[in-house]
Amino acid sequence: MKIRLRLQEILDERNISQRQLSIKANMRPATINALCKETTDRIYISTLEQICKALNIHIHELIDMEDK
């Protein structure tokens, strides 16, 4: 099973740029970019919390489980 972040999809749906999210979540733009491109293999729970809070979403909306 593969865990995938739906971050870029959510940003596209809401017409929010990665830069806008980085400002709102008080995070580095490079961090948001890496998460959107799924080029990272680790993420802190606090990072997920910041993103969810900034987007006003629940964690289950952000994470998707895919059969591999």
N, C-alpha and C positions, 0 to 999 in steps of 0.2 A: 504494500500500500504506500502511496506517495502523498505527502502533505504538500499542499500548494497554497500560496497566498493569492487571494483575488484582488490584491491592492490596485493594480493597474486597471482592471475591469471596473472597480468601484469608482476610481477617479474619473474614468471615461464616462460612466453613467451619470456622474454628478457634474461633469464638465469642470473639474478641478485639476489644476496642473500639479506636477510633482513639487514645483517650487512653492506654490500656495500651501500645499500640505506641510512642507518642511517648515514654513514660517508658523503655521497654525499649531503644529505639533512640537515646535521648538526642537527640531532635529536637523542634522546636517543634510543638505540636499543629496549628497553622495549616498547616504544611508537609505533614503527614500528610493533613489534610483536603483540601487542594488536590490532592494526588496521588490520593486516593480519588475525588474528584469529577471528575478529569481536566480541571481548569481551568488547568493550567500547560502551557506549551509548551517548557519547558527543565527539565532535571534533571541534576544533577552525578552523575558516576559514583560518587563517594564516598557520596552519598545512597542510591543503589541498593545499594551495598555494605553500608551500615549497616542498611537494611531487610532485606536478605537474611540478614545475620548475626543480627539480632534474631528473625527468623522461622524461622531454620535452614532456609532454602530456597536453591536455585540460581537464578541470574538467569533461566534459561529458563522457570522456573515463574512468574516475576513478569511477564514481558513476553510479550505476544501480538501477532502480526502478523495484521492483517485485510486482506482484499482490499477495495478501495474502489470 
